[in-house]
Structure formats: structure tokens, C-alpha cells
Amino acid sequence: MEVNRLKSIRQSSTARCWWSSRSQKRDLGHPIVLAGMAALMLVAGCRQDMQDQPKLIPQRGSKLFADHRGARPQVLNTVARGQLDENSYFYTGVVQGANGYREEQNLMPFPVTMEVLQRGQERFNIYCTPCHSRVGNGLGEIVMRGYKPAGNLNDQVRRSQPLSHYFYVMTHGFGAMPDYREQLTPADRWAVAAYIRAIQLSQTATQADVPPGVQVRNLKDIATEQGLPAGYAEPWTLPSTAVQSYPPVAKEGTPAMAPASPDNVKILIPESKPAAAAVK
């Protein structure tokens, strides 16, 4: 009898546990219960130390400092790493003259070697030839397609300009020409300036400038030997689609020899004369 009674109690307890678990599952599946649990999880995840962080946000004020400015001024007499720029002429291309104004100089901040000229030629052909052409006459490919002629680097005015003038123009731009400080490092700008001077010398060179023992060959013959197309070494001609068209001017460089624009009038630079003696 006792054994049967224990079995009966055991079966009833098992049934109650099963029914209780079923009820709990049914209650947990209720929408209100689910929404409440989601809200509790959301509140538990919103911690203030993630939202209110002790940091300075750019362009915002701050109560930490007396002037209520979040951005702090630079410490006086300090220089950031890599920004010392001890040689100001290397980075600016100008020096302070006796009158207090900036002056350009006709000198390089470092020796010009063949490697420097080759680097300058490479950078010039990439960034300068679209406007100035490979010989610097201002008739680059975009000019041939209708753009206004660029400056002729072989005319009298630009040949008389100091070397650092080209560096300064590449750094700051000039007229319609944008600056190239992002494309060219300071060393590359100086290399291009040196190569521009080499172009100017090549376009105005004479037989007397050739060193003894060096053979001078015709460019047309070299182009023919290399299998280049006919007319490769011929003078450029400005097409009718260009904004301005002028006949070639032999004194302003070869080939093509067109002036940059009508505003670039021929400027004669008189030779310097000794100052008159002061009247006593």
C-alpha cells in the first residue's frame, strides 16, 4: 500500500512541474513580457561612461580651462617634429632683402648634378608639359586643344628671372597657373627650376656653347633613326581652335616659337650703368 501511495505522489508532482513549466513558457511569450525584457536589456546597456566621456571635442568649448577654449594654443618657441625648416630659402625661395621685402635669388640651395636635372626633367614632363610643352614654349597639348597659351619660358622676360622665381611660382601659383606644392616636394620644385634653366640654355644655345669634341646632330636625323613619325622634330603650329593664334617668333625659342599671349610684350632690360658721382 505504501509503495503505491509513493508512486501516486511522485506522478502528481511530475505533472505539476510539467504544467508549471508550460505556464511559464506561455507567460514568457506574452508581448508585454517580451517588451519589458527588451526595455530592461536596453537600460542595462546605456551606461553614462560611454555617453559622457571626459574628452575634448574639436571646435567646442571646455569648462576645464579658464578661457573655456577646448583647442589649446601652441606652446611658444616649440617646433613640431619634421617642421624645423632651418633653411628658409630652401622652403620659400626668397630671402629678406635690405629694404625688408622678400627677394628672389638666382641660385640653388644645393648643388645641381645630372641626377638633379634628370629628376627635374621627369617632374617637368609630368606636371609642366601639358601647358608649357617639353621645350617650354607655352604650346602644350591642352593649348593645342583650345586652352589659352601658357607662359613661354624661353622669352626674354622669363630668361632674365632668377631661379627661385620658378620655385616661388610652383609653390604659390601665378595668374591662371595653380600651385603645385602638393604634387612637388621642395626638392622636386628646385629640380624643376634647374631643368627649366637647362631648357632655356638649350633653346638659345649656339655652336660656340658646345664643348670641344662633342658632336652636334640634327634632331630630325635622330628622330628618323629612332623610327619616330614624320614631322616629329618640326616646329609646332598653333591650330585655329586655340584661343589665340600668333605666327612664330624666331627670337623666342624653337621649335614653334609662338608668344605666350599679347600681354607678354617684349620688354627690353637696359644694361646697368654706374651711378653718378655724388656732388660735393
Secondary structure by P-SEA (a helix, b strand, c coil): caaaaaaaaaaaaaaaaaaaaaaaaaaaacaaaaaaaaaaaaaaacccccccccccccccccccccccccccccccccccccccccccccccccccccccbbbbbccccccccaaaaaaaaaaaaccccccccccccccccccccccccccccccccccccccaaaaaaaaccccccccccccccaaaaaaaaaaaaaaaaaaacccccccccbbbbbaaaaaaaaccccccccbbbbcccccccccccccccccccccccccccbbbbccccccccccc
